[in-house]
């Protein structure tokens, strides 16, 4: 990108000192701030030596897109512009990333679905851009409230998917996401998800390192596919003419490449474990016979229910998933040892996370997986709703 020429070996074009991701996340001194998720995303991008960002407004991610634009005006982002629609944005983001730029964009709800064709293309080109998804409802009747049904549509696009519970996790994850996605043996796109409004517009305490440091720039020539340049025109990037023919070689090439993309997501596992300090986080009673498996805001509500149930003498624990792709199957199995019933609270109508859990654990675990409680369309999930579901099973056991 044009600003690369303004960089030195020790500082980026905005004058920030270049540091490792480990230093940024684990060693740099931090100070407490009080920010919304959108404001926190701006602070994360500010520290990531981002080459390019493309945006299009759709609630509730419009503020985040606007704030990244402010970073461009302030000199922290190399290129920034607004696309003509969500499909155009995701196509333009792909162009930036394939040309060798560290690239980020944001979207929500219907924008995700309008752009859907592009996400599998992102994975197929093995480009390492980041999408920050501030989940909202997509179903009719129209709602702009929090609902993460759209995550289900992204599950099989070949991208990594991480899920942040709060503003602190959004800050840390969106920084780590670039680093993991850019590893040569990984090098696939990554989606960092938060629940819209619950996180994007909620102000919380967050610990931030100083803004005079930033990540080292992206090194595109270490990627498994070379970036588009004068020696690698876009036609070559499409895997050469043989994949354009309707014959066995074409089919075999496409099939093997789809397996390779998914293998790349699996190869991200040790890096995610390092930067996220585990693919799952467990709180509560180790010897509990009742557990909650959840991500995002649902995990937060499950923790509240866990505390209230503890006051009632009911031991429970919360298994919070930090990543959905790669899916932490083995970690869940280990966490469910001795657990009789596992509830999967979700903010969507179909229960996609419960389906994922049941599918991955089938024949490998004796725990009864309870699909719910679920709310949808932007409704809240009070701890009382979760407690009610648990107590029905607890009291049924006593009746027996």
HELIX and SHEET records of a PDB file:
HELIX    1   1 UNK A    2  UNK A    6  5                                   5    
HELIX    2   2 UNK A   21  UNK A   22  1                                   2    
HELIX    3   3 UNK A   23  UNK A   27  3                                   5    
HELIX    4   4 UNK A   37  UNK A   46  1                                  10    
HELIX    5   5 UNK A   62  UNK A   74  1                                  13    
HELIX    6   6 UNK A   86  UNK A   98  1                                  13    
HELIX    7   7 UNK A  109  UNK A  114  1                                   6    
HELIX    8   8 UNK A  116  UNK A  124  1                                   9    
HELIX    9   9 UNK A  150  UNK A  154  1                                   5    
HELIX   10  10 UNK A  167  UNK A  181  1                                  15    
HELIX   11  11 UNK A  220  UNK A  222  5                                   3    
HELIX   12  12 UNK A  234  UNK A  237  1                                   4    
HELIX   13  13 UNK A  241  UNK A  244  5                                   4    
HELIX   14  14 UNK A  248  UNK A  267  1                                  20    
HELIX   15  15 UNK A  269  UNK A  275  1                                   7    
HELIX   16  16 UNK A  296  UNK A  311  1                                  16    
HELIX   17  17 UNK A  329  UNK A  335  1                                   7    
HELIX   18  18 UNK A  352  UNK A  361  1                                  10    
HELIX   19  19 UNK A  383  UNK A  399  1                                  17    
SHEET    1   A 2 UNK A  17  UNK A  19  0                                        
SHEET    2   A 2 UNK A 213  UNK A 215  1                                        
SHEET    1   B 2 UNK A  30  UNK A  35  0                                        
SHEET    2   B 2 UNK A 204  UNK A 209 -1                                        
SHEET    1   C 7 UNK A  79  UNK A  82  0                                        
SHEET    2   C 7 UNK A  52  UNK A  55  1                                        
SHEET    3   C 7 UNK A 103  UNK A 107  1                                        
SHEET    4   C 7 UNK A 130  UNK A 135  1                                        
SHEET    5   C 7 UNK A 190  UNK A 195  1                                        
SHEET    6   C 7 UNK A 160  UNK A 163  1                                        
SHEET    7   C 7 UNK A 323  UNK A 325 -1                                        
SHEET    1   D 5 UNK A 280  UNK A 284  0                                        
SHEET    2   D 5 UNK A 316  UNK A 321 -1                                        
SHEET    3   D 5 UNK A 290  UNK A 294  1                                        
SHEET    4   D 5 UNK A 341  UNK A 343  1                                        
SHEET    5   D 5 UNK A 368  UNK A 370  1                                        
END                                                                             
